[in-house]
Amino acid sequence: NDGSLNSAAATVTITVNPINDAPVAHAQARTLNEDTTKAITLTGTDIEGSPLTFTILTMPLHGMLTGTAPNVTYVPAANFNGADSFTFKVNDGSLDSNVATVSLTINAVNDAPVAQPASYTTPRNTPLVGQLVATDVEHQALTYTVTTQPTKGTVVVNPSTGAFTYTPSAGKTGSDSFKFKANDGIVNSNAAKIDIQIQ
């Protein structure tokens, strides 16, 4: 406007140049039971919709990952329970994302105790004192029970300690045996065989 007249209307064209935005890696929290595996699909987003590549940055401390990102399987160490984690990032071909954490909670599952077989030798007409042995990864108190009695003598077991006394029948010689199990208060062990040679 010159003070009297307006000019013709003019058009101003504005061009907004695109700028690539970094993609976003998504954190996850997963739960599984002790001595099991968990399939995990890693996820991320990119506002421009560019294809993403996934990279594991830190491995879990109490297990391992198998597969190829984004589809991985977490395998915890044997008998491990508690917390574990690993981290990853995504890339859109130009920019890396944030670092995302996959948090893992491994629930404890009671493991059966393991009873150990053993072999003993005793002279004829002589009682044998021995010790039943079983192990439990949770270190729970064990109770010992004879499941199959010997045929050439008798056995008495202290259920709390596993100490036993085998008494051969008068004049008996040769091979004899009995079996036992241990219980951790929840589950029984395998049946283990105690072999006895009466000389």
Number of C-alpha atoms within 10 A of each C-alpha: 7 6 5 6 7 8 8 6 6 6 5 6 6 6 6 6 6 7 7 13 14 19 25 21 24 18 17 16 10 13 12 17 17 21 17 14 17 16 15 17 12 21 19 20 18 18 11 13 9 14 12 21 14 20 17 18 13 11 14 19 12 16 16 15 20 11 11 12 18 18 14 17 17 21 18 24 15 11 16 17 18 12 14 17 19 19 18 23 24 29 22 23 12 10 12 19 21 17 16 21 18 17 16 20 16 20 16 15 13 15 17 19 23 20 23 18 15 15 11 14 13 17 13 17 16 15 17 17 15 16 13 23 19 21 17 18 11 14 9 14 13 23 17 24 20 19 13 14 15 20 12 19 18 14 17 15 19 14 16 12 14 20 15 17 15 21 19 25 16 11 10 15 17 11 14 18 20 20 18 24 24 30 22 21 11 11 12 19 21 17 19 22 20 18 17 22 16 23 13
